[in-house]
Amino acid sequence: MDAKTTGAIIAQRRKVMGLNQTQLAELLNVSNRTVSKWENGDGFPDITLLPEISKVLSVSIDELLTGKESQHKAKEAPVKSTQNLFHILYALSLILGIFSAVLGVVTEIYSIWAFPVLFYTHWEIIFVAVSLFTTVLSAMLFSVGIIRLHVEYSKKEILLKAGKKGLILAGVLMLFPLSFAARIIDFSRWGNYTVYIMAVLILITVSIGILISRKLGDKK
């Protein structure tokens, strides 16, 4: 057993799987420093960890120990393809989400300032409808990407790869609904408190995002 050979294989497979050292360490329940030592050839993984390393990195134990290529090489293309597809879908969903947020927020803020009724012009209805459609489409594209990841990765790995991206996208997608809520509140008996109510809603949204982020961290 050669520590440097095993370390090189771990580093190579980790990169193929799209993981950094911290993420791999979390999946294996070891420290960052431990993974770094393995990859530098300064230490060898505990024998009891080899099955888990083999599973996480989709590499045979035999190759980890000997460095000889095995059938897992054929899996690299599907793994990369899955990751690339997810990244493309995430990028598209984020672009659509930002478009939806900008169009919706600008429309609602302008309408609050300019018009004395909830829906005054046809263009406002059209813009709101477009914002709603792109918001839903953005969420659907991201969901497709997550479903695709399930083909190659466990739930724990998906949380590591997509958890933060999902929170970012959710934050973007919440902007239009919040601005729409402000528009409705502005024409209710609570209209004078629109700014304060929206501040509370934003605070609640941020708090929920933080709680979800912490729960994702606990599950890791």
VMD Tcl script that draws the C-alpha trace (Angstrom):
set ca {
  {0.00 0.00 0.00}
  {1.50 3.31 -1.13}
  {0.16 6.37 0.71}
  {1.11 8.74 -2.11}
  {-0.63 6.61 -4.75}
  {-3.77 6.31 -2.65}
  {-3.67 10.03 -1.90}
  {-3.38 10.89 -5.59}
  {-6.38 8.68 -6.41}
  {-8.46 10.26 -3.64}
  {-7.58 13.76 -4.88}
  {-8.33 12.86 -8.50}
  {-11.67 11.21 -7.71}
  {-12.67 14.03 -5.37}
  {-12.24 16.54 -8.18}
  {-14.15 14.34 -10.62}
  {-17.03 14.17 -8.13}
  {-17.03 17.97 -7.84}
  {-16.15 18.00 -4.13}
  {-13.67 20.14 -2.25}
  {-11.66 18.81 0.68}
  {-14.09 20.23 3.23}
  {-17.09 18.56 1.59}
  {-15.30 15.21 1.34}
  {-14.25 15.47 4.98}
  {-17.87 16.10 6.00}
  {-19.12 13.12 4.00}
  {-16.55 10.86 5.66}
  {-16.90 12.44 9.13}
  {-13.21 13.28 9.33}
  {-11.34 16.58 9.54}
  {-10.17 18.79 6.69}
  {-6.61 18.24 7.75}
  {-7.02 14.46 7.56}
  {-8.15 14.62 3.92}
  {-5.27 16.98 3.13}
  {-2.78 14.53 4.67}
  {-4.18 11.67 2.63}
  {-3.93 13.59 -0.62}
  {-0.40 14.77 0.12}
  {0.67 11.21 0.89}
  {1.50 12.12 4.51}
  {-0.99 9.64 5.91}
  {-3.09 6.63 4.96}
  {-6.83 6.28 5.52}
  {-7.91 3.97 8.33}
  {-8.82 0.53 6.94}
  {-12.35 0.90 8.35}
  {-12.84 4.04 6.21}
  {-11.94 2.42 2.90}
  {-15.46 1.10 2.14}
  {-16.98 4.54 2.75}
  {-14.29 6.29 0.69}
  {-14.88 3.74 -2.07}
  {-18.63 4.46 -2.00}
  {-18.38 8.25 -1.87}
  {-15.74 8.51 -4.60}
  {-17.13 5.68 -6.78}
  {-13.79 3.90 -6.84}
  {-12.98 0.30 -5.97}
  {-11.04 -0.49 -2.80}
  {-8.59 -2.41 -4.94}
  {-7.75 0.69 -6.95}
  {-7.42 2.76 -3.78}
  {-4.83 0.29 -2.53}
  {-3.00 -0.55 -5.76}
  {-3.59 2.39 -8.07}
  {-4.65 0.07 -10.89}
  {-7.50 1.30 -13.07}
  {-10.83 -0.44 -12.72}
  {-14.27 -0.28 -14.23}
  {-15.18 2.89 -12.33}
  {-13.48 4.96 -15.07}
  {-16.52 4.41 -17.24}
  {-18.61 6.24 -14.61}
  {-16.66 9.48 -14.85}
  {-18.46 10.71 -17.98}
  {-21.99 10.25 -16.53}
  {-20.91 11.91 -13.27}
  {-19.46 14.92 -15.08}
  {-22.49 15.05 -17.38}
  {-24.84 15.08 -14.38}
  {-22.89 17.87 -12.68}
  {-22.73 19.93 -15.87}
  {-26.46 19.56 -16.46}
  {-27.22 20.66 -12.90}
  {-24.93 23.70 -13.21}
  {-26.56 24.69 -16.51}
  {-30.07 24.33 -15.08}
  {-29.07 26.28 -11.97}
  {-27.58 29.09 -14.07}
  {-30.74 29.27 -16.20}
  {-33.01 29.23 -13.14}
  {-30.95 31.99 -11.48}
  {-31.05 34.16 -14.62}
  {-34.83 33.71 -14.88}
  {-35.20 34.37 -11.15}
  {-33.23 37.61 -11.36}
  {-35.25 38.70 -14.41}
  {-38.49 37.91 -12.56}
  {-37.36 39.77 -9.44}
  {-36.25 42.90 -11.32}
  {-39.34 43.07 -13.53}
  {-41.78 42.31 -10.71}
  {-40.21 44.55 -8.06}
  {-39.85 47.53 -10.40}
  {-43.44 47.11 -11.61}
  {-44.89 46.92 -8.10}
  {-42.82 49.76 -6.65}
  {-43.66 52.01 -9.59}
  {-47.35 51.10 -9.30}
  {-47.41 51.88 -5.57}
  {-45.92 55.28 -6.33}
  {-47.93 56.12 -9.46}
  {-51.42 54.59 -9.27}
  {-54.29 54.84 -6.78}
  {-55.71 51.38 -7.63}
  {-54.30 47.85 -7.46}
  {-54.37 47.13 -11.21}
  {-54.66 50.28 -13.25}
  {-53.15 49.46 -16.63}
  {-52.87 46.45 -18.90}
  {-49.08 46.61 -18.89}
  {-48.99 46.13 -15.12}
  {-51.08 42.97 -15.44}
  {-48.85 41.69 -18.25}
  {-45.61 42.41 -16.35}
  {-46.89 40.76 -13.19}
  {-48.04 37.71 -15.20}
  {-44.61 37.46 -16.87}
  {-42.88 37.75 -13.48}
  {-45.08 35.03 -12.04}
  {-44.47 32.74 -15.01}
  {-40.68 33.16 -14.92}
  {-40.65 32.63 -11.14}
  {-42.46 29.31 -11.51}
  {-40.29 28.31 -14.50}
  {-37.12 29.12 -12.55}
  {-38.22 26.93 -9.63}
  {-39.13 24.09 -12.02}
  {-35.73 24.16 -13.77}
  {-33.90 23.98 -10.45}
  {-36.15 21.11 -9.35}
  {-35.30 19.20 -12.55}
  {-31.60 19.69 -11.77}
  {-32.07 18.32 -8.25}
  {-34.01 15.32 -9.57}
  {-31.21 14.64 -12.05}
  {-28.61 14.71 -9.26}
  {-30.52 11.93 -7.49}
  {-29.43 9.59 -10.28}
  {-25.75 9.78 -9.27}
  {-25.66 11.16 -5.72}
  {-27.05 10.46 -2.26}
  {-29.22 13.00 -0.43}
  {-26.27 13.97 1.74}
  {-24.10 14.67 -1.30}
  {-26.90 16.65 -2.96}
  {-27.25 18.82 0.13}
  {-23.54 19.61 -0.07}
  {-23.66 20.39 -3.77}
  {-27.00 22.18 -4.07}
  {-28.05 23.34 -0.58}
  {-26.51 26.82 -0.70}
  {-27.47 27.31 -4.34}
  {-31.06 26.48 -3.44}
  {-31.07 29.07 -0.65}
  {-29.65 31.74 -2.97}
  {-32.28 30.99 -5.61}
  {-35.07 30.95 -3.02}
  {-33.95 34.39 -1.78}
  {-34.06 35.77 -5.32}
  {-37.45 34.22 -6.06}
  {-38.95 35.68 -2.85}
  {-38.35 39.28 -3.99}
  {-41.27 39.42 -6.43}
  {-43.85 37.88 -4.04}
  {-42.72 40.28 -1.31}
  {-43.08 43.29 -3.61}
  {-46.51 42.04 -4.68}
  {-47.47 41.73 -1.00}
  {-46.32 45.32 -0.47}
  {-48.59 46.42 -3.34}
  {-51.61 44.73 -1.75}
  {-50.80 45.99 1.75}
  {-50.45 49.53 0.43}
  {-54.13 49.55 -0.59}
  {-55.42 47.99 2.63}
  {-56.21 49.70 5.91}
  {-52.62 48.87 6.88}
  {-51.24 50.92 3.99}
  {-49.58 53.48 6.23}
  {-47.48 50.70 7.73}
  {-46.37 49.17 4.39}
  {-42.66 49.83 4.98}
  {-42.74 48.35 8.49}
  {-44.75 45.30 7.44}
  {-42.39 44.61 4.54}
  {-39.40 44.96 6.86}
  {-40.93 42.32 9.14}
  {-41.67 40.01 6.17}
  {-38.09 40.36 4.90}
  {-36.77 39.68 8.41}
  {-38.94 36.55 8.66}
  {-37.77 35.38 5.21}
  {-34.09 35.89 6.11}
  {-34.60 34.10 9.45}
  {-36.20 31.12 7.71}
  {-33.28 31.01 5.26}
  {-30.78 31.01 8.15}
  {-32.68 28.24 9.95}
  {-32.78 26.11 6.81}
  {-29.07 26.72 6.24}
  {-28.30 25.57 9.78}
  {-30.44 22.47 9.39}
  {-28.60 21.64 6.17}
  {-25.35 22.05 8.06}
  {-26.59 19.70 10.80}
  {-27.55 17.05 8.24}
  {-24.07 17.16 6.75}
}
mol new
graphics top color blue
foreach p $ca { graphics top sphere $p radius 0.5 }
foreach p [lrange $ca 0 end-1] q [lrange $ca 1 end] { graphics top cylinder $p $q radius 0.2 }
display resetview
